[in-house]
Amino acid sequence: MKINLHTHHYAPLTDTTEVVNQYPEAFNPAIPYYSIGIHPWYIDEDKVKERLLLMDIQLSGKGALAIGECGLDKRIETGLDLQIEVYKQQVLLAEKHKKPIILHCVAAYQEIVELKKKWNISVPMIIHGFSKNRQTAEMLISNGFYISLGKYLMRNPQMEEVLKNIPPDRLFLETDSMEESIATVYKKATDILGRNIEQEIEHNFNRVFNRDCEFSNEHV
């Protein structure tokens, strides 16, 4: 079973479990498995409270697997203080519902690590779409984060070194908004590592998302 940790395009496949990114204001209950979150790009200060209330309801659904994507982005116009407050409210929901967090992080890795410690976050945290170097990956892993690779693994040869140095129990793969399939990402990672990683990632998924047995395909 392949796991697509983060995708914006729902395409049901019999050999793949997809965690489809959804937004509280544009929620599709027909999608079997999803994450739900307020992306820092789309923060509307006047609607944050309403969207958090929607998330609280949507996170009770059977298919709700994670909070996200949410996080911090220092390269957008939205002020960092507002981003942190919206992020904090979503962390509180993650703790309430005992759901992992799928993180969007741009130029704010130090802040993400510091807030994890400051807020004593207990749920698993996954950096999606990782694009930085080996040293940054190691810093995140040493602070308890998981790393999900996708687009930049396919585009940037320097990410091969990053992949080789991620411990097997901290790795996920994803497509995000790419046109390439998750099978293509898995093949790329398998070629780089020289081993089949499908079972490793499925094991990580079962552990991080509290799946005690093989993930059900009853909705696929």
Sequence and secondary structure as in RCSB ss.txt:
>XXXX:A:sequence
MKINLHTHHYAPLTDTTEVVNQYPEAFNPAIPYYSIGIHPWYIDEDKVKERLLLMDIQLSGKGALAIGECGLDKR
IETGLDLQIEVYKQQVLLAEKHKKPIILHCVAAYQEIVELKKKWNISVPMIIHGFSKNRQTAEMLISNGFYISLG
KYLMRNPQMEEVLKNIPPDRLFLETDSMEESIATVYKKATDILGRNIEQEIEHNFNRVFNRDCEFSNEHV
>XXXX:A:secstr
 EEEEEESS   BTTEEEEEEE GGG  TTSSSEEE   GGG  GGGHHHHHHHHHHHTTSTTEEEEEEEEEETT
SSS HHHHHHHHHHHHHHHHHHT  EEEEEES HHHHHHHHHHTT  S EEE S  S HHHHHHHHHTT EEEE 
HHHHH TTHHHHHHTS GGGEEE  BT SS HHHHHHHHHHHHTS  HHHHHHHHHHHTT  SS   TT 
